[in-house]
Amino acid sequence: SPSFASLLRKESVSEGYGVYAIHGIYGIHSELIYIGMAGTIKKDSVSKQGLRKRLNRIAFKVKGITVARRDVFKFLLGLPIDESKAELIKQRYPEIQKYEELHFKWIETYPKIGNPPPILSEKALLEAFHNENKRLPIMNKRM
């Protein structure tokens, strides 16, 4: 089976900087489960982590166990992953469910003229979601 990195290339996920959203699909329902960004602006540069790299990076570490984003995505799709990683994902996202499909949407926002930096775009999307739903997407821990 193809690697997650090759899937991101095949789907033409940008190397640029911007924001992304992940929707979980089950039956006829779609749920926005995560809003994120890639491209931290520093005093005189932008981080080297574009959208494609960000989606292929580490999600979190607990007690020496590294859980990659691809592990989280496999878990969400009901695909087999290491049981210790599955338990950590359940602990971190207790309200998470399994989905039939995951859809990724992204937009390059930076450094296009007139567009805000990724962190401001992410904040605006999270605020809009929160205003409409009175909560954050289930995989976002904070705004």
N, C-alpha and C positions, 0 to 999 in steps of 0.2 A: 504494500500500500504506500502511496506517496507520503512524503513527510509534510508536516504542517508548513514548513518554510516554502516547499515547492508549491503547495496549494496557494499560499499568499502571493507568490510570483505569478502563478497561473491566473489568479483572479485579478491581476494587475493592481494589487494594493500598492499605493504610492510610497516612495521613499521619502516624500516631502513631509512637512510639518503641518499639523492640523488637529482635527478632532474626529472621533469615531463613536459610533453607537452600535451596540450588539442587541439584536432582537432574538428572543427565543420563540420558536413556532411550535405549536401543538394543535393538531386538527385545523380548525379555521381561525384559531386565536393567535395573536401575535402580542408579545409583551416586551417592552423595552427593558432590558435587564442591566445594561451598563452604558455609561457615557464616560469616555476617556479622552486623553490628549497625548500628543507626541510633539516634542520640541520645546524644551525648557530654554527660555531666553536668559542668557547671562549678561553681565555688564558689557562685554564686547564680542559675544558670539552666541550661537545657538547650539544646544546639545547635538551630538551626532546621531541621536536616536530618532529616526523618522517613523512614520506610521507602520511600515512593514516590520521594522526592527522591534518596535514597541509591542506589537501583537505577538511577537515570537519570543519575548523575554520572560524572565522569572516573574511569577505572579506574587509569591510570598515565600518566606522561609519560617519554619517553626522547629525549634529543637534540633537544628542541624538537617532537617529534611527540606529540600528545595522542591517547591511545587511550581512548575512552569505553566504559562498560560495554556499551552497545548494540553496539559493534564486537565486543567479546569474545563476546557472546551470538550475534551473526550468524555469527562465525567457528565457534563450537561447533556451530552448526546447518548448516554448510557453505554458508551464503549468501555472496554476493560482498561483499567489502570491499576497501579499498585495500591493495595488495600490501605496502607498507611497514609498515602496521599488522599485517597477517597475520604477517609475519616477526617483528615485535616480540612478538606474542602467542606464537608458537612458541618464541621464545627464553626468554620469561618462564615458560612452562608447557610444558617439553619433553615431558612424559609425557601431555599432553592428547590427547584424541581427538575425533572428530566424533560428534554425537548426533542421533538422529531428532527428539527433543523435549527441551525443558527444562521442568521443573516447579519453580515457586517456592512455597515455603511460608513463612509468616511468622506471628508472634504479637506483639501489642502487650504489652509487659511493664511499661511505665512511663508515667505515674506511678500505676498502679493500686495501691491499698493492699495492702501485704504482699508485693508483687512486687519482686524485685531490679532494680537498674538494668541497662540493656542490656549493659554490658560484663561484668557478672558472669554474666548468662544466656549470653552468647556463650562465655565461658570455660568454663562448666559443660558446654555442648554439645561444645566442642572437646575437653575432657578426657575426656568419655564416649566420643567417637569414637576418640580416641587410645588409651584403655584397651582398647577392643575390637579395634582394627585395628593397633595399634603404629605408627601414622603419622597424619598429618593428612590431611584431604581434599585432593585434588590441586591445588586452586587456593588453598588457605590456605598462606601462606609461614611463618607463625609463630604461636605461641600466646601 
